[in-house]
Amino acid sequence: MAIPIIFVHKSNSDYLKYTLSQAKYFNPESPIILIGDDTNDKYKFVKHYNINDYFESANDFASIYKHLSFNEYNYELFCFQRWFIIKDFIIKNNIDDFLYLDSDVLLFCNINKEFVKYKSYDFTICKELSPPYTYFSSKDKLINFCEYIKSLYTDEKMHERLLKKFKKHQDEKLSGGVCDMTAFYEYNKDFSENVFDLNKEIDGSIFDNNFNFSEGFEIDKKFNVKKIYWKRRIPYGKRKVDNKLIKFNGLHCQGGSKNFTYIFYRGDFYFFNYLKVKLRNFYYEAKEKIKIKTVIKNILGR
């Protein structure tokens, strides 16, 4: 049976159609599941489920959650809750192994070929703590991880880890604080042999952790993100240490780099979309040039 790909997302963000379509293009046999709301129930190739129907465990977690972050309360809480939402969903729908993708991830591989390598692990992460591409090998692994998250808030010794991290942010005036990535990091420390880090090169390919940062790859100086070299529909990065081109199985267009999702989209009708982007950029550049000329004329009084 093909591995399902699960997204959790509220609202119909501009980039969502590209990440969903891209996942389907490279994985035509896998169900694309979106646990969302009424605003994003509009993609024919997606199995849509209402997030409110899977919130029981998430609500239970909210009752023990303690906010230890400079980020907004509801944002951090929901980042934790998504794992409980997915847990309730896979139990109710009898799904065992699956791949969760952040909604700003562009996938460039067939997961049924790629993730069979990680069946013996509990789950996958990136850079020791980041979960943009998280494959859980069974529902029991996610159930156990959700119990682990709860223990970080209910067990006094475990909770000390979170308090220590937040104190570091306070003392050093760092942004952020305790988030769901903290839970992945702590679990990886405790059970490292059961977790696989996708941000390691295997057979000339790697999963990008964050497109905004070099992470050992050449940077595009114009946009200050990883520089991409295309081979057909597949992105590659040039590793700085040896100038070797490494295939990216996925790009995590986090934060401001979400704008690259429609530029780097390589699913169905991508060439039409590429032309549309080019024309739009040409329009804005021409508009900007006209504006500059007008300002110069006004300054010169002509």
Backbone as CSV, one residue per row, in Angstrom:
resi,resn,N_x,N_y,N_z,CA_x,CA_y,CA_z,C_x,C_y,C_z
1,MET,0.844,-1.203,0.000,0.000,0.000,0.000,0.879,1.254,0.000
2,ALA,0.509,2.239,-0.797,1.290,3.471,-0.893,1.223,4.252,0.412
3,ILE,2.327,4.897,0.756,2.403,5.689,1.991,1.591,6.976,1.822
4,PRO,0.655,7.259,2.728,-0.087,8.521,2.652,0.806,9.702,3.015
5,ILE,0.508,10.857,2.414,1.191,12.105,2.743,0.173,13.017,3.420
6,ILE,0.490,13.459,4.637,-0.456,14.230,5.444,0.027,15.663,5.624
7,PHE,-0.864,16.611,5.352,-0.645,18.026,5.637,-1.651,18.464,6.691
8,VAL,-1.255,19.379,7.551,-2.176,20.016,8.508,-2.062,21.511,8.292
9,HIS,-3.179,22.143,7.909,-3.087,23.569,7.577,-4.441,24.248,7.720
10,LYS,-4.439,25.389,8.372,-5.623,26.241,8.449,-5.481,27.362,7.424
11,SER,-6.574,27.702,6.744,-6.648,28.746,5.723,-6.158,28.203,4.377
12,ASN,-6.419,28.966,3.330,-6.000,28.549,1.986,-4.888,29.476,1.501
13,SER,-3.732,29.374,2.133,-2.584,30.205,1.801,-2.220,30.052,0.329
14,ASP,-1.665,31.112,-0.257,-1.333,31.126,-1.685,-0.421,29.969,-2.081
15,TYR,0.501,29.609,-1.199,1.494,28.590,-1.541,0.963,27.167,-1.393
16,LEU,-0.174,26.990,-0.727,-0.665,25.653,-0.407,-0.947,24.826,-1.650
17,LYS,-1.547,25.431,-2.677,-1.880,24.674,-3.890,-0.633,24.126,-4.575
18,TYR,0.480,24.843,-4.444,1.720,24.401,-5.078,2.343,23.225,-4.323
19,THR,2.358,23.296,-3.011,2.965,22.210,-2.241,2.121,20.936,-2.315
20,LEU,0.797,21.088,-2.295,-0.080,19.924,-2.436,0.080,19.282,-3.814
21,SER,0.050,20.120,-4.856,0.153,19.613,-6.230,1.498,18.962,-6.483
22,GLN,2.537,19.547,-5.927,3.890,19.002,-6.107,4.003,17.618,-5.476
23,ALA,3.466,17.475,-4.278,3.509,16.176,-3.589,2.789,15.114,-4.417
24,LYS,1.648,15.492,-5.015,0.884,14.545,-5.825,1.611,14.201,-7.116
25,TYR,2.252,15.180,-7.734,2.944,14.940,-9.001,4.040,13.890,-8.845
26,PHE,4.842,13.996,-7.792,5.939,13.061,-7.590,5.495,11.772,-6.904
27,ASN,4.244,11.752,-6.420,3.720,10.575,-5.722,2.291,10.289,-6.160
28,PRO,2.104,9.931,-7.427,0.750,9.755,-7.952,-0.042,8.641,-7.282
29,GLU,0.663,7.663,-6.700,-0.029,6.540,-6.073,-0.357,6.792,-4.595
30,SER,0.236,7.807,-3.992,0.016,8.085,-2.566,-1.202,8.978,-2.345
31,PRO,-2.039,8.651,-1.354,-3.123,9.566,-0.991,-2.541,10.864,-0.432
32,ILE,-3.026,12.009,-0.916,-2.633,13.308,-0.360,-3.747,13.741,0.574
33,ILE,-3.437,13.818,1.843,-4.440,14.098,2.876,-4.201,15.486,3.453
34,LEU,-5.249,16.294,3.476,-5.184,17.628,4.083,-6.163,17.693,5.237
35,ILE,-5.649,17.813,6.430,-6.484,18.044,7.609,-6.568,19.557,7.757
36,GLY,-7.669,20.124,7.319,-7.768,21.573,7.228,-9.111,22.118,7.660
37,ASP,-9.513,23.221,7.037,-10.785,23.855,7.389,-11.605,24.095,6.125
38,ASP,-12.726,24.774,6.271,-13.635,24.977,5.133,-12.989,25.773,3.999
39,THR,-12.036,26.630,4.318,-11.447,27.501,3.291,-10.563,26.749,2.315
40,ASN,-9.986,25.603,2.736,-9.074,24.890,1.835,-9.630,23.548,1.359
41,ASP,-10.943,23.379,1.466,-11.592,22.173,0.964,-11.966,22.393,-0.502
42,LYS,-10.967,22.447,-1.389,-11.242,22.801,-2.779,-10.299,22.159,-3.786
43,TYR,-9.569,21.125,-3.379,-8.634,20.481,-4.300,-9.104,19.060,-4.590
44,LYS,-9.426,18.782,-5.842,-10.051,17.519,-6.218,-9.146,16.316,-5.974
45,PHE,-7.837,16.496,-6.072,-6.903,15.375,-5.925,-6.531,15.123,-4.460
46,VAL,-7.101,15.928,-3.551,-6.780,15.847,-2.126,-7.947,15.237,-1.342
47,LYS,-7.621,14.372,-0.372,-8.628,13.888,0.568,-8.672,14.865,1.738
48,HIS,-9.753,15.611,1.828,-9.849,16.679,2.818,-10.640,16.214,4.038
49,TYR,-10.115,16.571,5.218,-10.796,16.250,6.475,-10.816,17.508,7.336
50,ASN,-11.922,17.706,8.044,-12.041,18.896,8.877,-11.271,18.726,10.173
51,ILE,-10.415,19.676,10.441,-9.522,19.596,11.604,-10.285,19.525,12.930
52,ASN,-11.473,20.122,12.966,-12.252,20.145,14.211,-12.728,18.756,14.637
53,ASP,-12.737,17.812,13.701,-13.181,16.449,14.025,-12.093,15.618,14.686
54,TYR,-10.898,16.194,14.816,-9.762,15.433,15.342,-9.011,16.231,16.410
55,PHE,-9.758,16.929,17.221,-9.146,17.860,18.175,-9.213,17.396,19.629
56,GLU,-9.720,16.214,19.869,-9.917,15.776,21.255,-8.608,15.717,22.045
57,SER,-7.623,15.000,21.516,-6.332,14.885,22.215,-5.600,16.226,22.253
58,ALA,-5.783,17.025,21.203,-5.159,18.352,21.164,-5.701,19.246,22.263
59,ASN,-6.990,19.153,22.506,-7.589,19.930,23.595,-7.096,19.449,24.953
60,ASP,-6.934,18.146,25.092,-6.405,17.594,26.348,-4.987,18.112,26.599
61,PHE,-4.189,18.159,25.534,-2.826,18.661,25.694,-2.823,20.135,26.093
62,ALA,-3.742,20.911,25.549,-3.811,22.345,25.864,-3.975,22.582,27.359
63,SER,-4.604,21.642,28.050,-4.848,21.813,29.487,-3.578,21.661,30.311
64,ILE,-2.521,21.041,29.754,-1.266,20.875,30.501,-0.133,21.732,29.923
65,TYR,-0.388,22.342,28.781,0.644,23.132,28.104,1.017,24.367,28.927
66,LYS,2.310,24.628,29.045,2.823,25.833,29.710,3.652,26.601,28.684
67,HIS,3.311,27.846,28.478,3.945,28.628,27.422,5.317,29.129,27.870
68,LEU,6.361,28.680,27.182,7.739,29.046,27.516,8.435,29.551,26.260
69,SER,7.855,30.550,25.639,8.377,31.069,24.378,8.020,32.539,24.236
70,PHE,8.867,33.251,23.504,8.570,34.651,23.192,7.683,34.758,21.961
71,ASN,7.457,33.648,21.290,6.511,33.627,20.181,5.080,33.635,20.711
72,GLU,4.133,33.877,19.828,2.733,33.999,20.215,2.197,32.674,20.776
73,TYR,1.402,32.762,21.832,0.895,31.590,22.558,0.196,30.594,21.639
74,ASN,-0.800,31.052,20.881,-1.598,30.149,20.052,-0.766,29.491,18.955
75,TYR,0.221,30.223,18.449,1.090,29.668,17.411,1.875,28.470,17.949
76,GLU,2.544,28.670,19.093,3.357,27.585,19.652,2.488,26.412,20.097
77,LEU,1.341,26.724,20.690,0.452,25.651,21.133,0.014,24.798,19.956
78,PHE,-0.377,25.442,18.859,-0.865,24.677,17.712,0.235,23.821,17.086
79,CYS,1.469,24.324,17.108,2.578,23.520,16.576,2.700,22.201,17.334
80,PHE,2.478,22.244,18.643,2.442,21.008,19.427,1.183,20.208,19.115
81,GLN,0.052,20.880,19.055,-1.227,20.190,18.903,-1.346,19.408,17.607
82,ARG,-0.649,19.846,16.556,-0.792,19.154,15.267,-0.450,17.681,15.370
83,TRP,0.513,17.326,16.238,0.896,15.920,16.366,-0.202,15.115,17.045
84,PHE,-0.942,15.745,17.956,-2.076,15.085,18.593,-3.256,14.994,17.630
85,ILE,-3.420,16.000,16.787,-4.462,15.974,15.753,-4.206,14.818,14.788
86,ILE,-2.963,14.692,14.332,-2.612,13.610,13.410,-2.799,12.261,14.094
87,LYS,-2.432,12.177,15.366,-2.597,10.923,16.117,-4.059,10.487,16.117
88,ASP,-4.947,11.402,16.482,-6.378,11.062,16.490,-6.859,10.679,15.097
89,PHE,-6.337,11.377,14.094,-6.748,11.120,12.716,-6.344,9.722,12.265
90,ILE,-5.083,9.343,12.471,-4.630,8.043,11.963,-5.269,6.894,12.730
91,ILE,-5.582,7.111,14.006,-6.275,6.066,14.773,-7.685,5.873,14.231
92,LYS,-8.399,6.972,14.030,-9.792,6.885,13.552,-9.878,6.362,12.127
93,ASN,-8.845,6.619,11.316,-8.882,6.207,9.915,-7.998,5.000,9.617
94,ASN,-7.519,4.351,10.668,-6.759,3.101,10.551,-5.577,3.228,9.583
95,ILE,-4.777,4.270,9.797,-3.560,4.488,9.017,-2.366,4.121,9.885
96,ASP,-1.434,3.401,9.317,-0.262,3.010,10.097,0.902,3.941,9.786
97,ASP,1.780,3.601,8.849,2.897,4.513,8.550,2.425,5.622,7.620
98,PHE,3.073,6.774,7.710,2.698,7.939,6.896,3.839,8.942,6.909
99,LEU,3.781,9.886,5.958,4.723,11.001,5.923,3.957,12.290,6.177
100,TYR,4.369,13.033,7.184,3.826,14.375,7.417,4.742,15.376,6.718
101,LEU,4.138,16.345,6.018,4.897,17.432,5.405,4.399,18.772,5.916
102,ASP,5.331,19.670,6.246,4.951,21.062,6.485,4.326,21.605,5.206
103,SER,3.391,22.520,5.352,2.659,23.016,4.178,3.483,23.954,3.309
104,ASP,4.724,24.269,3.714,5.621,25.077,2.870,6.782,24.245,2.322
105,VAL,6.568,22.940,2.204,7.580,22.030,1.668,7.233,21.646,0.238
106,LEU,8.213,21.776,-0.660,8.105,21.252,-2.019,8.845,19.925,-2.071
107,LEU,8.136,18.863,-2.428,8.711,17.523,-2.454,9.171,17.185,-3.869
108,PHE,10.356,16.573,-3.980,10.918,16.229,-5.289,11.342,14.764,-5.356
109,CYS,10.632,13.893,-4.673,10.974,12.473,-4.709,9.719,11.637,-4.512
110,ASN,9.836,10.365,-4.878,8.769,9.411,-4.615,9.016,8.793,-3.249
111,ILE,8.142,9.060,-2.325,8.381,8.647,-0.940,8.297,7.136,-0.755
112,ASN,7.575,6.450,-1.652,7.441,4.996,-1.512,8.745,4.283,-1.863
113,LYS,9.610,4.975,-2.590,10.946,4.451,-2.868,11.952,4.963,-1.848
114,GLU,11.770,6.211,-1.428,12.747,6.869,-0.557,12.618,6.453,0.900
115,PHE,11.402,6.384,1.413,11.237,6.219,2.857,11.177,4.772,3.324
116,VAL,11.217,3.834,2.385,11.304,2.434,2.784,12.602,2.181,3.548
117,LYS,13.591,3.053,3.337,14.884,2.932,4.028,14.760,3.169,5.532
118,TYR,13.676,3.858,5.940,13.589,4.316,7.324,12.506,3.599,8.126
119,LYS,12.075,2.456,7.606,11.005,1.693,8.253,11.406,1.196,9.644
120,SER,12.701,1.018,9.874,13.152,0.482,11.165,13.286,1.562,12.238
121,TYR,13.103,2.842,11.866,13.219,3.937,12.826,11.830,4.351,13.327
122,ASP,11.817,5.059,14.462,10.550,5.583,14.977,10.010,6.669,14.052
123,PHE,10.897,7.619,13.722,10.514,8.691,12.805,11.752,9.381,12.256
124,THR,11.536,10.286,11.306,12.628,11.055,10.704,12.526,12.516,11.119
125,ILE,13.685,13.190,11.153,13.748,14.618,11.434,14.817,15.235,10.528
126,CYS,15.042,16.546,10.683,16.118,17.249,9.977,16.934,18.048,10.988
127,LYS,18.237,18.011,10.847,19.130,18.808,11.705,18.855,18.582,13.192
128,GLU,18.578,17.346,13.570,18.428,16.908,14.960,17.108,17.316,15.621
129,LEU,16.340,18.224,15.006,15.131,18.683,15.702,13.992,19.160,14.810
130,SER,14.264,19.412,13.544,13.250,20.031,12.690,12.379,18.964,12.009
131,PRO,11.046,19.131,12.012,10.165,18.098,11.451,9.435,18.469,10.163
132,PRO,10.080,19.111,9.178,9.328,19.455,7.960,8.921,18.240,7.141
133,TYR,9.728,17.162,7.213,9.390,15.904,6.543,9.485,14.813,7.613
134,THR,8.382,14.458,8.217,8.427,13.520,9.343,7.693,12.239,8.984
135,TYR,8.466,11.197,8.759,7.908,9.878,8.474,7.811,9.091,9.768
136,PHE,6.602,8.692,10.132,6.390,7.803,11.268,6.176,6.396,10.742
137,SER,6.948,5.443,11.239,6.927,4.081,10.703,5.702,3.283,11.137
138,SER,4.993,3.764,12.158,3.738,3.121,12.569,2.952,4.082,13.451
139,LYS,1.654,3.805,13.605,0.832,4.670,14.455,1.302,4.620,15.904
140,ASP,1.822,3.441,16.327,2.304,3.314,17.707,3.462,4.258,17.990
141,LYS,4.296,4.520,16.980,5.437,5.423,17.168,4.955,6.846,17.438
142,LEU,3.906,7.266,16.735,3.358,8.604,16.981,2.642,8.664,18.322
143,ILE,1.914,7.611,18.665,1.243,7.558,19.974,2.282,7.703,21.089
144,ASN,3.386,6.977,20.963,4.456,7.042,21.969,5.079,8.436,22.028
145,PHE,5.258,9.052,20.839,5.856,10.388,20.820,4.937,11.413,21.481
146,CYS,3.649,11.288,21.252,2.699,12.209,21.904,2.733,12.037,23.425
147,GLU,2.896,10.811,23.881,3.031,10.584,25.325,4.324,11.207,25.836
148,TYR,5.364,11.152,25.024,6.645,11.773,25.392,6.485,13.286,25.518
149,ILE,5.781,13.900,24.567,5.530,15.347,24.647,4.821,15.681,25.954
150,LYS,3.812,14.924,26.286,3.052,15.180,27.523,3.955,15.058,28.755
151,SER,4.884,14.095,28.712,5.778,13.900,29.861,6.682,15.105,30.090
152,LEU,6.974,15.849,29.026,7.801,17.048,29.162,7.088,18.139,29.971
153,TYR,5.790,18.000,30.117,5.007,18.982,30.876,4.458,18.430,32.198
154,THR,4.408,17.124,32.321,3.817,16.532,33.536,4.842,15.900,34.465
155,ASP,5.994,15.511,33.928,7.046,14.919,34.746,8.015,16.027,35.171
156,GLU,8.217,16.164,36.456,9.007,17.288,36.991,10.427,17.314,36.435
157,LYS,11.092,16.173,36.402,12.470,16.125,35.905,12.528,16.429,34.404
158,MET,11.572,15.912,33.668,11.531,16.169,32.227,11.240,17.646,31.960
159,HIS,10.356,18.214,32.768,9.973,19.614,32.552,11.141,20.560,32.819
160,GLU,12.071,20.134,33.666,13.253,20.943,33.942,14.044,21.235,32.668
161,ARG,14.003,20.309,31.728,14.707,20.521,30.460,14.127,21.732,29.720
162,LEU,12.807,21.836,29.729,12.155,22.954,29.045,12.427,24.271,29.758
163,LEU,12.388,24.237,31.088,12.643,25.445,31.860,14.075,25.935,31.639
164,LYS,14.995,24.987,31.559,16.397,25.329,31.332,16.576,25.986,29.967
165,LYS,15.911,25.440,28.951,16.021,26.015,27.609,15.454,27.433,27.587
166,PHE,14.299,27.631,28.179,13.680,28.955,28.147,14.510,29.972,28.929
167,LYS,15.119,29.526,30.019,15.979,30.429,30.797,17.161,30.904,29.955
168,LYS,17.692,30.014,29.135,18.794,30.385,28.245,18.335,31.490,27.283
169,HIS,17.133,31.364,26.751,16.592,32.384,25.849,16.404,33.709,26.587
170,GLN,15.956,33.621,27.821,15.763,34.834,28.619,17.099,35.504,28.936
171,ASP,18.054,34.708,29.423,19.344,35.251,29.852,20.137,35.842,28.686
172,GLU,20.067,35.186,27.528,20.852,35.617,26.377,20.041,36.464,25.400
173,LYS,18.795,36.799,25.830,17.908,37.640,25.007,17.753,37.076,23.592
174,LEU,17.490,35.765,23.524,17.276,35.079,22.259,15.792,35.077,21.916
175,SER,15.474,35.061,20.646,14.077,34.965,20.240,13.602,33.527,20.404
176,GLY,12.305,33.319,20.249,11.759,31.965,20.321,11.727,31.420,21.735
177,GLY,11.979,30.123,21.856,11.905,29.465,23.153,11.550,28.003,22.960
178,VAL,10.729,27.484,23.854,10.313,26.086,23.782,9.230,25.937,22.719
179,CYS,9.435,24.993,21.800,8.461,24.725,20.743,8.427,23.217,20.504
180,ASP,7.633,22.783,19.529,7.551,21.339,19.293,8.886,20.772,18.826
181,MET,9.736,21.605,18.202,11.061,21.135,17.806,11.897,20.773,19.031
182,THR,11.628,21.437,20.150,12.314,21.099,21.394,12.008,19.658,21.794
183,ALA,10.749,19.262,21.614,10.349,17.889,21.944,11.069,16.878,21.048
184,PHE,11.175,17.207,19.748,11.903,16.313,18.835,13.377,16.234,19.222
185,TYR,13.946,17.364,19.603,15.350,17.399,19.994,15.591,16.536,21.245
186,GLU,14.723,16.687,22.238,14.881,15.928,23.476,14.695,14.431,23.229
187,TYR,13.711,14.085,22.405,13.493,12.671,22.081,14.713,12.104,21.356
188,ASN,15.268,12.887,20.446,16.457,12.447,19.706,17.644,12.233,20.646
189,LYS,17.751,13.076,21.673,18.827,12.889,22.662,18.638,11.579,23.430
190,ASP,17.394,11.278,23.778,17.109,10.099,24.592,17.124,8.803,23.791
191,PHE,16.699,8.890,22.522,16.553,7.670,21.708,17.154,7.867,20.310
192,SER,18.375,8.350,20.266,19.001,8.709,18.984,19.081,7.535,18.020
193,GLU,19.207,6.323,18.548,19.311,5.162,17.662,17.988,4.866,16.944
194,ASN,16.906,5.482,17.422,15.589,5.226,16.838,15.121,6.356,15.917
195,VAL,15.968,7.360,15.711,15.588,8.527,14.906,16.574,8.690,13.760
196,PHE,16.052,8.943,12.559,16.945,9.159,11.418,16.881,10.613,10.969
197,ASP,18.067,11.199,10.771,18.167,12.590,10.351,18.265,12.663,8.828
198,LEU,17.248,13.240,8.191,17.183,13.324,6.736,18.144,14.352,6.147
199,ASN,18.747,15.181,6.996,19.657,16.202,6.495,21.086,15.654,6.379
200,LYS,21.173,14.376,6.035,22.456,13.729,5.782,22.442,13.200,4.352
201,GLU,23.554,13.359,3.662,23.611,12.908,2.271,23.593,11.392,2.193
202,ILE,22.692,10.882,1.359,22.645,9.453,1.060,22.517,9.305,-0.447
203,ASP,23.471,8.603,-1.054,23.452,8.360,-2.500,23.325,9.655,-3.297
204,GLY,24.028,10.697,-2.847,24.058,11.952,-3.590,22.827,12.823,-3.432
205,SER,21.990,12.548,-2.441,20.794,13.360,-2.224,20.610,13.681,-0.753
206,ILE,19.795,14.710,-0.497,19.579,15.187,0.865,18.227,15.896,0.921
207,PHE,17.663,16.035,2.105,16.454,16.822,2.310,16.857,18.172,2.900
208,ASP,16.460,19.239,2.236,16.792,20.587,2.698,16.071,20.883,4.011
209,ASN,16.816,21.364,4.983,16.218,21.691,6.273,15.545,23.056,6.267
210,ASN,16.225,24.053,5.718,15.670,25.414,5.680,16.299,26.148,4.506
211,PHE,15.471,26.499,3.517,15.959,27.091,2.282,16.626,28.447,2.500
212,ASN,16.335,29.095,3.625,16.876,30.425,3.912,18.352,30.409,4.299
213,PHE,18.876,29.263,4.677,20.231,29.186,5.204,21.141,28.333,4.325
214,SER,22.429,28.647,4.357,23.412,27.946,3.543,23.509,26.470,3.908
215,GLU,23.723,26.190,5.190,23.869,24.817,5.683,24.876,24.023,4.847
216,GLY,25.967,24.735,4.461,27.044,24.094,3.717,26.914,24.179,2.213
217,PHE,25.853,24.839,1.723,25.636,24.960,0.277,25.844,26.397,-0.189
218,GLU,26.094,26.528,-1.491,26.289,27.835,-2.107,25.017,28.679,-1.960
219,ILE,25.217,29.965,-1.703,24.093,30.889,-1.515,23.902,31.748,-2.762
220,ASP,22.653,31.969,-3.130,22.310,32.912,-4.188,22.388,34.315,-3.590
221,LYS,23.374,35.086,-3.996,23.630,36.385,-3.368,22.506,37.396,-3.613
222,LYS,21.782,37.222,-4.706,20.692,38.161,-5.006,19.527,37.996,-4.035
223,PHE,19.202,36.739,-3.713,18.023,36.474,-2.876,18.383,36.014,-1.467
224,ASN,19.669,35.737,-1.217,20.143,35.303,0.088,19.465,34.010,0.560
225,VAL,19.346,33.068,-0.362,18.846,31.725,-0.083,19.774,30.745,-0.796
226,LYS,19.551,29.454,-0.617,20.367,28.469,-1.328,20.252,28.668,-2.841
227,LYS,21.384,28.565,-3.528,21.373,28.670,-4.979,21.000,27.311,-5.567
228,ILE,20.052,27.329,-6.496,19.540,26.092,-7.064,20.003,25.901,-8.498
229,TYR,20.447,24.680,-8.796,20.793,24.261,-10.148,19.775,23.191,-10.557
230,TRP,19.127,23.392,-11.691,18.063,22.484,-12.108,18.569,21.460,-13.118
231,LYS,18.158,20.220,-12.923,18.355,19.157,-13.898,16.986,18.557,-14.155
232,ARG,16.443,18.912,-15.339,15.058,18.583,-15.648,14.174,19.214,-14.582
233,ARG,13.452,18.420,-13.818,12.555,19.027,-12.810,13.102,18.885,-11.391
234,ILE,14.367,18.563,-11.267,14.939,18.264,-9.955,15.946,19.345,-9.548
235,PRO,15.834,19.872,-8.297,16.777,20.891,-7.826,18.038,20.278,-7.216
236,TYR,19.155,20.948,-7.451,20.430,20.540,-6.859,21.065,21.758,-6.189
237,GLY,21.841,21.503,-5.164,22.639,22.544,-4.532,24.111,22.210,-4.663
238,LYS,24.944,23.248,-4.717,26.388,23.024,-4.831,27.012,23.094,-3.439
239,ARG,27.550,21.956,-3.000,28.167,21.895,-1.683,29.492,22.641,-1.700
240,LYS,29.662,23.566,-0.779,30.821,24.466,-0.810,32.147,23.755,-0.572
241,VAL,32.157,22.716,0.224,33.409,22.080,0.606,34.087,21.385,-0.579
242,ASP,33.285,20.908,-1.555,33.888,20.187,-2.682,33.255,20.529,-4.032
243,ASN,32.341,21.530,-4.054,31.651,21.953,-5.286,30.837,20.838,-5.939
244,LYS,30.486,19.814,-5.179,29.688,18.715,-5.699,28.210,19.087,-5.709
245,LEU,27.514,18.754,-6.801,26.073,18.993,-6.868,25.336,17.874,-6.136
246,ILE,24.511,18.276,-5.175,23.746,17.333,-4.369,22.252,17.515,-4.663
247,LYS,21.573,16.430,-4.915,20.140,16.494,-5.208,19.354,16.827,-3.945
248,PHE,18.384,17.723,-4.073,17.457,18.004,-2.978,16.177,17.194,-3.193
249,ASN,15.895,16.278,-2.274,14.648,15.512,-2.333,13.455,16.361,-1.923
250,GLY,13.721,17.448,-1.241,12.676,18.371,-0.828,13.286,19.703,-0.471
251,LEU,12.518,20.778,-0.663,12.942,22.122,-0.262,11.958,22.648,0.777
252,HIS,12.492,23.065,1.905,11.639,23.626,2.962,11.659,25.139,2.837
253,CYS,10.624,25.685,2.199,10.553,27.128,1.941,9.954,27.837,3.150
254,GLN,10.707,27.845,4.217,10.238,28.362,5.499,10.255,29.888,5.534
255,GLY,9.345,30.465,6.294,9.347,31.911,6.504,9.212,32.695,5.215
256,GLY,10.108,33.654,5.031,10.050,34.534,3.871,10.265,33.839,2.554
257,SER,10.877,32.654,2.573,11.134,31.959,1.311,9.911,31.210,0.783
258,LYS,8.765,31.364,1.437,7.527,30.766,0.908,7.228,31.255,-0.506
259,ASN,7.689,32.450,-0.846,7.471,32.976,-2.190,8.123,32.114,-3.268
260,PHE,9.096,31.298,-2.875,9.767,30.449,-3.853,8.946,29.208,-4.200
261,THR,7.862,28.946,-3.471,7.079,27.739,-3.766,6.480,27.800,-5.161
262,TYR,5.964,28.964,-5.566,5.381,29.044,-6.911,6.456,29.208,-7.985
263,ILE,7.625,29.716,-7.606,8.723,29.841,-8.572,9.361,28.482,-8.842
264,PHE,9.509,27.668,-7.799,10.172,26.374,-7.916,9.205,25.218,-8.129
265,TYR,7.930,25.492,-8.207,6.946,24.444,-8.460,7.273,23.725,-9.768
266,ARG,7.296,22.384,-9.727,7.615,21.599,-10.919,6.601,20.471,-11.128
267,GLY,5.374,20.688,-10.701,4.323,19.700,-10.908,3.644,19.878,-12.247
268,ASP,2.397,19.431,-12.346,1.636,19.559,-13.587,1.518,21.020,-14.011
269,PHE,1.624,21.244,-15.325,1.488,22.576,-15.921,2.510,23.575,-15.364
270,TYR,3.654,23.051,-14.945,4.621,23.942,-14.311,5.179,24.972,-15.280
271,PHE,5.314,24.606,-16.566,5.882,25.560,-17.521,4.952,26.752,-17.703
272,PHE,3.637,26.502,-17.724,2.669,27.585,-17.792,2.806,28.498,-16.580
273,ASN,2.980,27.879,-15.414,3.149,28.659,-14.186,4.449,29.446,-14.226
274,TYR,5.503,28.848,-14.788,6.803,29.520,-14.905,6.676,30.774,-15.770
275,LEU,5.957,30.665,-16.890,5.752,31.818,-17.761,4.948,32.907,-17.052
276,LYS,3.951,32.475,-16.287,3.129,33.426,-15.551,3.963,34.219,-14.550
277,VAL,4.871,33.524,-13.864,5.756,34.184,-12.902,6.674,35.171,-13.610
278,LYS,7.245,34.757,-14.750,8.133,35.624,-15.513,7.413,36.894,-15.971
279,LEU,6.194,36.728,-16.476,5.421,37.879,-16.949,5.075,38.819,-15.799
280,ARG,4.746,38.236,-14.661,4.414,39.057,-13.499,5.630,39.844,-13.036
281,ASN,6.795,39.201,-13.004,8.020,39.894,-12.603,8.380,41.000,-13.587
282,PHE,8.185,40.718,-14.889,8.450,41.720,-15.917,7.542,42.940,-15.727
283,TYR,6.276,42.675,-15.402,5.307,43.754,-15.183,5.739,44.652,-14.013
284,TYR,6.119,44.021,-12.892,6.512,44.809,-11.716,7.827,45.559,-11.939
285,GLU,8.748,44.934,-12.669,10.007,45.617,-12.964,9.765,46.827,-13.862
286,ALA,8.904,46.655,-14.866,8.572,47.767,-15.765,7.862,48.879,-15.002
287,LYS,6.972,48.487,-14.113,6.233,49.461,-13.310,7.185,50.251,-12.417
288,GLU,8.180,49.546,-11.857,9.153,50.192,-10.974,10.025,51.170,-11.757
289,LYS,10.404,50.795,-12.983,11.217,51.679,-13.814,10.466,52.956,-14.161
290,ILE,9.164,52.818,-14.451,8.334,53.993,-14.751,8.256,54.910,-13.531
291,LYS,8.141,54.310,-12.359,8.056,55.080,-11.119,9.352,55.844,-10.883
292,ILE,10.503,55.191,-11.117,11.807,55.829,-10.926,11.979,57.001,-11.893
293,LYS,11.577,56.788,-13.150,11.678,57.856,-14.134,10.832,59.059,-13.739
294,THR,9.648,58.810,-13.197,8.752,59.888,-12.756,9.379,60.683,-11.628
295,VAL,9.994,59.982,-10.684,10.648,60.650,-9.536,11.787,61.533,-10.034
296,ILE,12.600,61.008,-10.983,13.726,61.779,-11.530,13.239,63.036,-12.233
297,LYS,12.175,62.888,-13.004,11.604,64.035,-13.716,11.123,65.104,-12.738
298,ASN,10.497,64.659,-11.650,10.003,65.599,-10.640,11.155,66.324,-9.950
299,ILE,12.248,65.591,-9.695,13.404,66.196,-9.057,14.035,67.233,-9.964
300,LEU,14.122,66.893,-11.261,14.758,67.794,-12.217,13.807,68.910,-12.689
301,GLY,12.540,68.776,-12.311,11.556,69.776,-12.705,11.220,69.733,-14.179
302,ARG,11.267,68.538,-14.756,10.982,68.416,-16.187,9.707,67.576,-16.375
